[in-house]
């Protein structure tokens, strides 16, 4: 079952269970999926691929993270808490994140493979590590691991 279809089915379940926050998040995701399909030149009724769906979910999760940070800095913890609840729902649909140790192994191997020896090429190494992890590592984690290597 595709992720797109799974979200549609879970909207029905959330509606029956009366889970307002989950329902809101899932409906927002479905709208984002539709927008992505239209952006890719498909019709609004077409389903997007799992890779496209994961990319959309990551974007939505990043929006929530930014909002949490803004609300926390602005002294609005109740709004940050609401965003945190939504983020937790979104993260259930994302692949498991890699640990720092796993990222470090990949970074060391890529550093040797690419022959990177100074900080001026750090951006190239970060990009290579992110590609190697297939998007399963947080960009901030990759950056911190690569910075430690220099």
Beta strands, then each sheet from edge to edge (+ up, - down):
end
